[in-house]
Amino acid sequence: MGISNQSSQPLKRKDRDNDLATTESEPDKKHSRKTRSTTTESKEDILPAPRSKFEFQETHRTICNLPDNSILVHATNCVGTWGAGFAKAVKAQYPVADKVYVRHCDSFQGTTATKAGLAGAGLLGTCLLIPPQREGQGTPAVWIACLFTSYSYGKRKDRPEKILAQTKSALGDLRVQLDGIKQGKWLCEAKTKDQDIHAGSNLRRLKRLNDEESSDATANEPGISSLPLALPDMCIYSPKFNAGNFRVPWEDTMRSVEDIFSTWDGHWYLLRDK
């Protein structure tokens, strides 16, 4: 498994002429079939061909121009702070989703599930999947998947081996939620680590929060957008998460993604580095 380009380069005019001449004059049918296949593959830029296995694909998109109803995945902490690196950029582009994330973290403060006495540690290894919110005009209506891979950040971040273990658990939680939504189950049961804290799945908690506020929600306040809650194409976009401020090599995180999503039939695009 590896990384492929999102689009293929078209054949140069000279190459096309040579291929055409070869096809017309070469009696070998195998060679002729190979030439036609090369011409067909150049159309992937318009319609990606079905893949036989999961792989990452590169894209030139940024978080500012993602397709509606796509999924933006990133790693985050459990203390309700998107204050640096890629998370800071997400907060600037999607401030309403940030409010949902902070509220979710706050709901875990003072709970019984703790890690070395740390409030909110029950979030570790889970994923909060935030549906498209009422953001500002022109902001893409995307789902944001928050992977809780480290309890805190900076000097207080978890050790790399713990981050990797918690990443794999959070990715598993995300996969369960995506599979449930694909099957039409909005209230799918996401994997939980402490039933005393998780009164149902993350999606159930989030839907209740939105239902309570939907009647009087306004722009820049939490509330599901009018976009249909459906993920027909299942396109994920992400940075090389964990590799920034958490200081975990992307190759290690990539293996966890490949393990959890090996049988997934969607597309996973890597956003370009700044």
C-alpha positions in Angstrom: 0.0 0.0 0.0 1.3 3.4 -0.8 0.5 6.9 -2.1 -0.7 7.6 -5.6 -1.3 10.9 -7.4 -4.9 12.0 -7.6 -4.7 12.7 -11.3 -2.5 11.3 -14.1 -0.6 13.3 -16.6 -2.0 13.4 -20.2 0.1 12.0 -23.0 2.1 14.5 -25.0 1.0 15.0 -28.6 4.2 13.4 -30.0 3.6 10.4 -27.7 0.0 10.1 -28.8 1.0 10.2 -32.5 3.6 7.4 -31.9 1.1 5.3 -30.0 -1.5 5.7 -32.8 1.1 4.8 -35.5 2.2 1.7 -33.5 -1.4 0.6 -33.0 -2.2 0.9 -36.7 1.0 -0.9 -37.9 1.8 -3.4 -35.2 0.1 -6.8 -35.9 0.7 -8.0 -32.3 -2.7 -7.8 -30.6 -1.2 -7.8 -27.1 0.8 -4.7 -27.9 -2.3 -3.1 -29.4 -4.3 -3.8 -26.2 -1.6 -2.3 -24.1 -1.6 0.9 -26.1 -5.4 1.3 -25.8 -5.1 0.7 -22.0 -2.6 3.5 -21.7 -5.0 5.9 -23.5 -7.9 4.9 -21.2 -5.9 5.4 -18.0 -5.3 9.1 -19.0 -9.0 9.6 -18.3 -8.6 9.0 -14.5 -8.3 12.7 -14.1 -12.0 12.9 -14.9 -13.3 9.8 -13.3 -11.1 7.8 -10.9 -11.2 4.1 -11.6 -12.4 1.6 -8.9 -9.5 0.5 -6.7 -8.8 -3.1 -5.8 -7.2 -2.1 -2.4 -7.1 0.8 -0.1 -4.4 3.4 -0.8 -3.7 7.1 -0.1 -4.0 9.6 -2.9 -2.4 13.0 -3.1 -4.4 16.1 -3.7 -3.7 19.8 -4.2 -6.8 20.8 -2.2 -6.7 22.7 1.1 -9.2 22.9 4.0 -10.6 26.0 2.3 -11.9 24.3 -0.8 -12.9 20.8 0.2 -16.0 19.2 -1.5 -19.2 19.4 0.4 -20.1 16.3 2.4 -16.5 15.2 2.4 -14.8 14.2 5.7 -11.8 16.1 7.2 -9.8 13.9 9.6 -7.3 15.3 12.1 -5.7 14.4 15.4 -6.5 16.4 18.5 -6.2 16.5 22.3 -8.7 16.0 25.1 -8.5 19.4 26.7 -10.6 21.3 24.2 -7.8 23.3 22.5 -7.1 23.7 18.8 -4.3 26.2 19.3 -1.4 25.1 17.1 -0.5 23.5 13.8 -3.2 22.1 11.6 -5.8 22.2 14.4 -5.4 26.0 14.6 -6.0 26.2 10.9 -9.2 24.1 11.3 -10.4 26.4 14.1 -9.9 29.4 11.9 -11.8 27.9 8.9 -14.5 26.1 11.0 -15.1 28.1 14.2 -18.5 26.6 14.8 -17.2 23.1 14.7 -14.5 24.2 17.2 -17.4 25.2 19.6 -18.9 21.7 19.2 -15.5 20.1 19.9 -14.9 22.3 23.0 -18.4 21.5 24.3 -17.7 17.8 23.8 -14.5 18.0 25.7 -16.2 20.0 28.5 -18.8 17.3 28.9 -16.1 14.8 29.9 -14.6 17.0 32.6 -15.1 15.7 36.1 -16.1 12.2 35.0 -15.1 9.0 36.7 -12.9 7.7 33.8 -9.6 9.3 34.3 -6.0 8.6 33.4 -3.6 9.4 36.3 -6.3 11.7 37.7 -6.7 13.6 34.4 -10.3 14.8 33.8 -11.6 14.0 30.4 -9.2 11.2 29.7 -12.1 9.0 28.8 -12.0 10.6 25.4 -8.7 9.0 24.5 -8.9 6.5 21.7 -12.3 7.8 20.5 -13.4 9.9 17.6 -15.9 12.8 17.6 -17.5 13.0 14.1 -18.9 16.5 13.7 -21.5 16.9 10.9 -21.5 20.0 8.7 -22.2 23.1 10.8 -23.7 26.5 10.1 -20.4 28.1 9.3 -19.9 31.4 7.4 -20.9 31.8 3.8 -18.6 30.1 1.3 -17.2 27.7 3.9 -17.3 24.1 2.7 -20.0 22.0 4.4 -17.7 19.1 5.6 -17.8 16.6 8.3 -14.9 16.9 10.8 -13.5 13.8 12.4 -11.6 14.6 15.6 -9.3 11.7 16.6 -8.4 12.0 20.3 -4.8 10.6 20.0 -3.1 12.4 22.9 -4.5 13.7 26.2 -2.7 17.1 26.0 -0.3 18.9 23.8 3.2 20.5 23.8 5.4 19.3 26.6 2.5 17.4 28.1 1.7 15.3 25.0 1.6 11.6 25.4 4.6 9.4 24.4 4.7 8.3 20.8 3.8 4.7 21.5 0.7 5.7 23.5 -0.3 8.1 20.7 -0.1 5.4 18.2 -2.1 3.0 20.3 -4.8 5.7 20.9 -4.7 6.6 17.2 -5.5 3.0 16.1 -8.4 2.9 18.6 -9.8 6.3 17.4 -9.5 5.2 13.8 -11.5 2.1 14.7 -14.2 4.2 16.3 -14.3 6.4 13.1 -14.6 3.4 10.9 -17.5 2.1 12.9 -19.3 5.4 12.6 -18.7 5.8 8.9 -19.9 2.3 8.2 -23.0 3.0 10.2 -23.8 6.2 8.4 -23.2 4.5 5.0 -25.8 2.0 6.0 -28.2 4.8 6.9 -27.8 4.6 10.6 -27.4 8.1 12.0 -27.5 6.8 15.6 -24.9 4.1 14.9 -23.3 2.7 18.1 -19.7 3.9 18.0 -17.1 2.0 20.0 -17.1 3.2 23.6 -14.4 2.8 26.3 -16.5 3.7 29.4 -20.3 3.2 29.3 -20.7 5.3 32.5 -19.4 8.3 30.5 -20.7 7.5 27.0 -24.5 7.8 27.2 -24.7 6.2 23.8 -22.4 6.9 20.9 -20.6 10.2 20.1 -23.1 10.6 17.3 -26.1 10.2 19.6 -24.7 12.8 22.0 -24.0 15.2 19.2 -27.4 14.7 17.6 -29.1 15.5 20.9 -27.0 18.6 21.3 -28.0 19.8 17.8 -31.7 18.9 18.3 -31.8 21.0 21.5 -30.5 24.0 19.7 -31.8 23.6 16.1 -35.0 25.6 16.7 -33.2 28.8 17.5 -29.7 28.2 16.2 -28.2 31.0 14.1 -25.1 31.4 12.0 -21.8 30.9 13.9 -23.6 28.8 16.5 -23.6 25.0 16.8 -26.3 23.5 14.7 -26.3 21.0 11.8 -26.4 22.6 8.4 -29.3 22.1 6.0 -27.1 19.8 3.9 -28.4 16.3 3.8 -26.7 14.1 6.3 -25.4 11.6 3.8 -22.0 10.4 2.7 -22.5 8.9 -0.7 -18.9 9.0 -1.9 -17.0 8.6 1.4 -14.1 10.9 0.5 -11.7 11.5 3.4 -9.2 14.3 3.4 -6.5 14.6 6.1 -3.0 16.0 6.7 -0.2 13.6 7.8 -1.7 13.8 11.3 0.3 13.1 14.4 3.5 14.1 12.5 3.3 17.7 13.4 3.2 18.9 17.0 2.7 15.3 18.4 6.1 14.3 16.8 5.0 10.9 15.6 6.4 9.7 12.2 3.7 9.7 9.6 4.8 6.3 8.4 3.8 4.8 11.8 0.4 6.5 11.7 -0.1 5.5 8.1 0.3 1.8 9.0 -2.5 2.2 11.5 -4.8 3.8 8.9 -4.1 1.0 6.5 -4.8 -1.7 9.1 -8.2 -0.2 10.0 -9.3 0.9 6.5 -7.8 -2.0 4.4 -11.3 -3.2 3.4 -12.8 0.3 3.0 -14.1 1.2 -0.5 -13.9 5.0 -0.1 -11.1 7.4 -1.0 -8.5 8.9 1.3 -6.7 12.0 0.1 -3.7 13.6 1.7 -3.7 17.3 1.8 -0.6 19.1 0.6 2.0 20.2 3.1 2.3 24.0 3.6 
